[in-house]
Amino acid sequence: MPAPDTGPDAGAVWHYGDPLGEQRSALDGVVVVDRSHRAVLTLTGADRRTWLHSLTTQHVSELPDGAVTENLSLDSQGRVEDHWLQTELGEVTYLDTEPWRGEPLAGYLRRMVFWSDVTVEAPALAVLSLLGPEVDTPPMRAALGVDALPAAATAVPLPGGVLVRRNPARTIGVDLLVPAADRESWFDRLVAAGARPAGLWAYEAMRVAARWPRLGVDTDERTIPHEVGWIGGPGQGAVHLDKGCYRGQETVARVHNLGRPPRMLVLLHLDGGADRPAAGDPVLAGGRPVGRLGTVVDHVEQGPIALALLKRGLPADTELATGGEHAVPAAVDPDSLPPPNAPGAGRRAVEQLRGGHA
């Protein structure tokens, strides 16, 4: 069954007839998900790492061969424009992002090359994802052609222009980037080794449960990195706080120092009625908007769940409902709340000065 036409995965496989069974296999066994609609770009040239370092939020100027990280491009106000997974391997930098952001991101990067030795291309590469505890088994390793899976946030090359990577700590699963012409043969090879075919419904359910946000679905035009947990060095997030200037850095530094991002990403449990709200619908408390809904999905164990950006500091026991076409009662998962607001370094300094003058 294809993914909904109204969503970001239109045209991709949503499930193979047993969506909850596919999720159960992702929790207890191993599944393979075809994510070949995802956009992949490559950067080559001697300047590619230092050049990209100057444009983005992550520290990538000295990223070693085999490293995998998240990265962002911000606007001048520090709001997220692009998010991608970045892999450095064999003198090539691979960027893979949302299907609808491939061409805009490539266009932006090409406009910024100027005199740097950098070439931006969009090769025919497909992403396949393996999920589940039985990814690391002898049959699966044999199918991949590796003696051991890569460590977290690292990648290794395979013959035929293929790479296999273990995603950063905040992400889920193991990915393969394969030539598009070989996608079907690789998919069949993994299935023959014991991976169950699963659609994007299973992948999205695992992603939402892991509270990993998705650009343009769980974020909006006002999102800053702090609101969705995209803070941390290579392998731990998408924003490195100890690097030089880049567009939007002033906002990143100011919010970090003050310690008060305006919103927070949380997991919501939704009422299990027949209706489902949609991404982008408002979240209401007492009839007043307190946030926006992100991805909504049915999870095999947790039932209907969603990610949402809510006003920071909202108590976990606040009675919520979704707006839009379907008004559905919702509750915050307390375990998904960020730590209590702690003053940043700048605010602590101000408070200490004020205390000294008291």
PEQUI-V434208 format. One record per helix or strand. SS is the DSSP state (h for helix, s for strand). FROM is the first residue (numbers start at 0). TO is the last residue. If there is no record, write none. Layout:
ss;from;to
SS;FROM;TO
SS;FROM;TO
This chain:
ss;from;to
s;1;1
s;12;12
h;18;27
s;30;33
s;38;43
h;47;54
s;66;73
s;78;88
s;91;96
h;98;110
s;118;120
s;124;130
h;132;134
h;137;143
s;153;157
s;161;165
s;173;178
h;179;191
s;195;197
h;199;208
s;223;223
h;224;227
h;248;257
s;262;269
s;281;284
s;287;298
s;302;310
s;319;321
s;328;331
h;333;335
h;344;356
